[in-house]
Amino acid sequence: MGQQSWAMNHLVYKSWMMFVDGENLTIQAQNLAASKGLKMVAGLPNYREGSFIWFRNGVAKAARFNAVPRLAESALRAYYYTSLVGSDPEMEGFKGQLRAMDFSPEVFKKFKGEARPKGVDIALTKDMLSHAFRGNYEIAVLVAGDGDYLPLIEEVKRLGKLVHVWFFEAGLHPSIRLAADHFVDLTSPLLQDCCTS
């Protein structure tokens, strides 16, 4: 192994931020579980149908350690974007749940039967771009698989930042996989943490 390769494998970036399209992540997780004949475990603190899912067993630790260059232990900030059908007190309680998991919550109100609000995508794109322009991170971790994020990834890379994508291989748009500087498949953590037969 050359000296440059060794240095890249042992380099730790201290400034990284995470941007989670939580609604997209949750819907794709539900679809993935159903395709394998599994059910999502209702009532888990890390799962709410259609709105929220996250992983209990150290996915962030494993992903940041295996990344090249490696990510520091904690993100400077981790945003979670989603929408929720519910009353104002339910919205506030849900935001508090996300906050307790060290996310900065961006929760949009949704009405029953309403399609996914565009505010989720717009807010994520705005925040990831504005932090890149301000030089607030060296690596953006985008937890999303939608092909609509391709222009965002390309623009952030043009600003000299690295973009890591964490998502499910089965739900990932091919252009996103090609554009990412590093990819982590979240399928195994999902099946271990959140599903039952």
N, C-alpha and C positions, 0 to 999 in steps of 0.2 A: 504494500500500500504506500503510495507516495505521501510526502509530507503535507501537501495541500489537501489530499483526501482525508488524512488523519485529522488535520486541523478543522475541516468542515464537520466531521463526525463528532468532534468534541467541543465545538463552539456552542455556547448557550446564549440565546437571545433573551434579554431581560424584558424588552418592551413588546408585548403582544396583547392583542385584544380579540375577543370572541364576539361574533355576531350570529345569533341563532334565529333562523326562520322557524319558530316553534310550531306554528300551525302546519306548515309544509312537512316538517319533521314528524309531527304526530300523525298526520293523515297517511304518510308513506309508511310509518311504523305499523299502523293498523292494517294497511293493505298487505304488507310483508308478512305479518303474523297470520292473516287470513289465508294467504297463498300457501302457507306451510301447515294449514290445518290447526293453528294455535289460536288461543284467545289472549287478549290483553287482560292483565289482572286488574279488575276494577277496584277502586278504593286505595290503591297504593299512593303514598304521598308524592311519588314522582310521576304520576300519570293522571290525566283528566281527559276523557274522550273528546277528540276533535280540537283540543286547545293546547295540551301540555304533555310533554314526556321528557324525562332526563334519566340519566344512568347513575345508579348508586355505586357500582363496583369499580370505581377508579378509571373510567374511560379516558378522562382528561389526563390523568397521570400516565397511562400507557401510551396515549397518542402523543403527548408532548415529549416523552422520553424517546420514542422511536422516530420522531421527526428528524430530518436533517436540513438545516441545523436544529439542534434540540431546543425546545421551548423551556423557559424558566418555570419554576413551580407554580406560580400564580399569574393569571392574566391581570393586566392593569385594570381592565374593566371587561365585564361579560354582559352583553345585552341579550335579552330574550324578547322576541317580537311575536305577538299572537293576538287573537281576538276571542271574545267570550260572550256567550248569551247569558245574561244575568242582570240582577239589580245592582244599583250602585254599591250597597254594602258587600255584595258578593264580589264585585270587581275589586274593591279595596282589599278584601280578604285574600283574593287570588294574587294580587300584587304583593301583599305581605308574604305570602308563601314563596313567591319567586325571590323576593328580597332576602328571605331567610336562607335561600340556597346560593346566595352571593351573586345573583343576577340583578342587573338594572332592568326593571320590567317596563316594557312598552306594550300595554294591553289596550286594544281597541274594542269598543262596544259593538256587538253584532246582534242583529235581531233574528229571531227564529225564522228559518227558511232563507235567510239572506246568504248570498254567495260570499266567498272570502273577500274581506275588505282590501282594497288596493293600498290602504294606509300602511299595512304591514310591510310590503315590499318597498314602498317609498321611504318609510322611516329608516329601515335597515340600510338602504342605498345611501341616503343622506348622511347617516352617522358614519358609515364605513368610509365614505369619500371625504367627509369633513375632517375626520381624525387623520386620514392619510395626508391631506393637504397641510395640516398643522404639524405633521411630523410626530404625532403622538404615539406611534407604534412602528416597529420594524416588520412585524408579521401580523397579518389579519387571518384569523381562523374563521372561515365562513361555514356555518353548519346549515347547508342547503343543497339542493340538487337540481333546482329549476334552471332550465336553459336561459331564462330571462336575465339571470345574473351574469351572463358572460360579458356584456359590456362593462359591468362594474368591476369584475376581476381584471379585465384588460386595462382599464383606466388606473386602478390601484397599482398594478404592475408597472405601468408607464411612469408612475410617481416614484418608482424605485423601491417599492415594498414587495415583500413575498406574500403570497396568498396560499394558505393551506385550506383544503376542503375536507370536511368530515361529513360523511353521509352514508346511506345504504347503497351498496354497489347496484342492487336491482332497481333502485329508483333514481339513479343518477343520470342526468343528461350527458351524453358522450362528450359534448363540447366543453362541459365543465371539468370533466376528468382530464381532458387534454390541456386545458388552460391552467389548471392548478399547479403550483410548484411542488405540492406534496398532497397525497390523498390518504385518508384513513377510512376504512370500511367499518361502519358502526353496527353491522348485522349481528355479530356474535354478542356484543354487549346487550343488544336489545333482547335477543333470545334468552340470554342468561338472566337478565334483570326483570323483565317485564311480561313474560309470556308463560302460559300454562297450556297443557294439552287438554 
